[in-house]
Amino acid sequence: ADYLDNGNNKMAIQQADKLLKKHKDLHCAKVLKAIGLQRTGKQDEAYALAQEVAALEPTDDNSLQALTILYREMHRPELVTKLYEAAVKKVPNSEEYHSHLFMAYARVGEYKKMQQAGMALYKIVPKNPYYFWSVMSLIMQSISAQDENLSKTMFLPLAERMVEKMVKEDKIEAEAEVELYYMILERLEKYQEALDVVRGKLGEKLTSELQSRENKCMAMYKKLRRWPECNALSRRLLLKNSDDWQFYITYFDSVFQLIDESWTPPPEEEHSLEGEVHYSIEQAVKFVEERIAEESKSSRPLRGPYLAKLELIRRLRHRGCNDEYKLGDPEELMFQYFKKFGDKPCCFTDLKVFVDLLPSSQYTKFISQLLEVIPLSATAENEIALPTDIKALQQHLCVVQLSRLLGIYHSMDKKQKLTVVRELMLRYRHGLEFGKSCLKTELQFSDYYCLLAVHLLLDLWLEGEEMAVWQCLTLLEEGLSHSPSNAQFKLLLIRIYCRLGAFEPVAELYSSLDAKHIQHDTIGYLLTRYAESLGHYAAASQSCNFALRFFHSNQKDTSEYIIQAYKYGAFEKIPEFIAFRNRLNSSLHFAQVRTERMLLDLLLEANISTSLEESIKSMSLNPEEDDIPWKDLRDNRDLTVLFNWDPKDRDISEEHRKLSLEEETMWLRIRSLTLRLVSGLPTLSHTIQPKNSEKTAENGVSSKIDTVRSLLQQLEAAVDSGKKFLEQKIQYPVLGPPPTRMAGFFSNGSCQCQTSLFYLVSDIYELDTNGLEDSAEIQERLGNSFKSLVERLTDLFNKCKGDLIEVRDGTLKTHPNLLENLVFFVETISIALWVSSYCDSVLRPFKSNLQKKKKKKKESSVAMPPVFTHFLDYVTELQTLTSNVIDHIKGLEIILTALKLEELSLKDTLLLQEEKKFTKTVQGKVQSSYHHSVQEIGELLKKRLDTIKKLKI
């Protein structure tokens, strides 16, 4: 066992063998040997050994524990349940084995058996937790039941009765048990009963979370629409803590609900269960003013009351009745708020919510009013006034962010924008003085100046100023050198490099972000969208692996979380874990990465290192099966991960999200159908059988060709809807979701090529079943298809021609679309070769039969059917075309190597000396990345060229 712990698996196997020589039947030694075998990659031997021991139904703890570890490593948790089922039969009173059995069921989600195991445990050892394990398993059955009716009429009422029995017998001990009771009542929509539990004696046990009772009461009052109680309770809680924002929201919600219902308090009685109720705007105004007056006495400044006043103004305006209540002018209130909290980084985000209260005519006046109160000092007459301490810097930064948000920078012309960029960079560099003592992991105080300058340059780039994008990269790289942990710098660099078609620097940037756990799903798209499409195949494989490793381990991890939740009685967390698991399983990104990963593997390996058939088999791909949950696809991407300060009309909207999801799903459908069509190719090749058994062979294969034909129709439909979608010409914001590869796929002709290749498959199949004799028409059709395919592929190649990087008037311009077209060309030619090798497998037997006939008849001239020459010409032309593309790529490599970027006299005098070195780095990175892309594409094409040479019949 020690050897196994140290990872020395071979020694472990030897030691176990020694032991087994002396004691032939030592179960535990056998299992430890099996673990060693499993870890050295001998899965089958390990499984056989383990089953040998399991068949004896061991009951000693060591064997059981060891087998559990082994099965877990084999990803076969269902075998653990069988193990403990047997052990429990033999040792029926073991509390330990029963609880192991319960946890084994939990790992595989067998809720009904968990319920029974929990009760069995409770009978042996009447401890409360076991009883409630059983109750929780009933709730789990209700959650997982497809039929909602069943869960409301059977599982939940049963769970409720089980808990009521304990309540009646006064056996409720722990907080978790009350939580569980509340959870059942809430799911049964018995809100009044749930409220009584929380307010009653049992509710006193709810102590572990702050305000746990109050929050639960509030939730029930809302469900019951008991606004007087909502209002009174939130009022009471705000008197205790006037900074708790959620209760202001409930307070305002309930006040306006009561006003709309014209509620009045009952005479002679308490207003409500929770005390006094406010039911008029006057009371609400007075209440907020009192909170502000009280805040001035508090020892630390509180933001809540001031923001509550702005929130109230906003709501009153919304109802069209603000002016009657003299709450003050929002502009003045925001100004006062800035004076009080302007040096806090949160000041901007607080005010951002309320800027729409300002009339647009007041924007510039409001900004200059704020600037006047910031202590800035200038050394000379015409120099820029700079902050003297961090507080002033924060205040100034807040104003700059607000200027951007109010669209003041957007409306400037090019010259003004460049002046602002200069000023911001000057402020950024000056601000670095305040952060000299910052650690490597801390952000510099002035980082946002740099980021805002880059945003302004991005505006200029989108307006057609080519130089601006290189300045963006230069400034970001400079910023990153001072603040190496700034994720915003890295994310923006990733997006811009990708837009320029340079993926190489991105991989390093992304890995330095150190994305953890769920982030592989939320921001992984930044990586996987571009790696392959820019020709970085190795990096693409790696980035898919990162994501898939996370998605696959999520399955295992979630069941461990659930088990911990049972052990510690955190029952309310269990449904959350299950929902989390489902959300990840139906993640759009997961489906995309799975599909693209398989297509990529085929592209890199099929018919190169292994045959197409073997590759498809090793991925367990089947054209009939579709494992993507189309109806439940969840878009878990975080599209706002990049900060921006754009006004609402320029920012990413709900509409953009919806359109992006629609586009991603369409593209995924096209890719998934392409993959399934390719996986259908090997199912069609069949060995020639004697005449009489033709019927049986027919049925097996004919259904396969039907599958391929039906997938082809689906592909046509998917392509049509994709084209319709693109007619809308949607433009996402520059930092919004990146568009898919669909537009390029259609416009460069790859789509038409790939579809006609799959139609070709159908024709070849027809030739195969009809034979050569009476198939002149099919043969001619094939000849024409071959010709038009070569033309289409040549067109596609022509769309790849041109310089990838060109120098215009001292400015670099990259052409990433040419790179993307090249990548599509490689993929399309690979599909063409897979189809050709299917064609080859059909024509070869025909040819050898003809040659046999020729020998029999001893004739020198048996006429060769035209299809052979057609195919031979086609293959020769594919070979020539591929060689031409390889030569073209060599040419590109030479040009890219020869590009002397240093000679680019960046004639923009705006660049300072220190910026020049970053510009050099940036351009070097882009050049090297393009070089790398072209090399990888060239390497892959050479391998494909070798496979063409094997196709000469």
Secondary structure, DSSP 4 states (H G I P E B T S, - for coil): -HHHHTT-HHHHHHHHHHHHHH-TT-HHHHHHHHHHHHHTT-HHHHHHHHHHHHHT----HHHHHHHHHHHHHTT-HHHHHHHHHHHHHHSTT-HHHHHHHHHHHHHHT-HHHHHHHHHHHHHHS--HHHHHHHHHHHHHHHHH-S-HHHIIIIIHHHHHHHHHHHHHTT---SHHHHHHHHHHHHHTT-HHHHHHHHHSSGGGG--SSTTHHHHHHHHHHHHTT-HHHHHHHHHHHHHH-TT-HHHHHHHHHHHHHHHHTT--PPTTS-SSTTS----SHHHHHHHHHHHHHHHTTSSS--SHHHHHHHHHHHHHHHTT--GGG----HHHHHHHHHHHHTTSTHHHHHHHTTGGGS-GGGHHHHHHHHHHTS-EE-SSTTSPPEESSHHHHHHHHHHHHHHHHTTTTTTS-HHHHHHHHHHHHHHHHHHGGGGTT--TTSPPTTHHHHHHHHHHHHHHHHTT-HHHHHHHHHHHHHHHHH-TT-HHHHHHHHHHHHHHT--HHHHHHHHHHT--TTHHHHTTHHHHTTTTTTT-HHHHHHHHHHHHHHHHHHHHHHHHHHHHHHHHT-TTHHHHHHHHHHHHHTBHHHHHHHHHHHHHHHHHHBTTTB-HHHHHHHTT--TT-----GGG-B----TT-S-----GGGS--HHHHHHHHHHHHHHHHHHHHHHHHHHHHHHH------GGGHHHHHHHHHHHHHHHHHHHHHHHHHHHHHHHHHTT-----TTSPPP-SHHHHHHTSHHHHHHHHHHHHHHHHHHHHH-STT-HHHHHHHHHHHHHHHHHHHHHHHTT-S-SEEEETTEEEE-HHHHHHHHHHHHHHHHHHHHHHHHHHHHHHHHHHHHHHHHHHT-S-PPPPHHHHHHHHHHHHHHHHHHHHHHHHHHHHHHHHH--GGG-----TT--HHHHHHHHHHHHHHHHHHHHHHHHHHHHHHHHHHHHHTT--
